[in-house]
């Protein structure tokens, strides 16, 4: 294989790649060590990383929509206070550090849709890499994108479990699951 076809090797071996990789690895390591020294577990740290991603994804999207609606003079969105009653079953899931999805909300539908879209794209790339002749060239030329998509699939495992595998009350509701599957399929098929 000719080295001119492997432009990503030059990109990753560039001296400018090292500071970015150092910051990413350093921040994750420092965060993990800080969590351990505070008495946390690896699963708790991983859940914190997951929640960080979920808060950024959903809050920015809904803030953008809310601001746009305000600019056009539509009514403000309302904040609905929900019951905070704790069930014994929910407490056990909390002790085991299992994510609790509870009631259906637009925020969970958006998160589930994005998680499913990442899953569909990752499976599609893997399928192309295995089944098509010369398919691994996709993975070679876009190695960082494939790794990022794989990381997003990995971090969204609780959403997939909440959508398809869990049978307890902490799973994602059927209405959110159906909406997110339909929207993710429509977006995936359109591209």
Secondary structure by P-SEA (a helix, b strand, c coil): cccccaaaaaaaacaaaaaaaaaaaaaaaaaaaaaaaacccaaaaaaaaaaaaaaaacaaaaaaaaaaaaaaccccbbbbbccccccaaaaaaaaacccccccccaaaaaaaaaaaaaaaaaaaaaaaaccccccaaaaaacaaaaaaaaaaaaaaaaaaaacccccccccccaaaaaaaaaaaaaaaaac
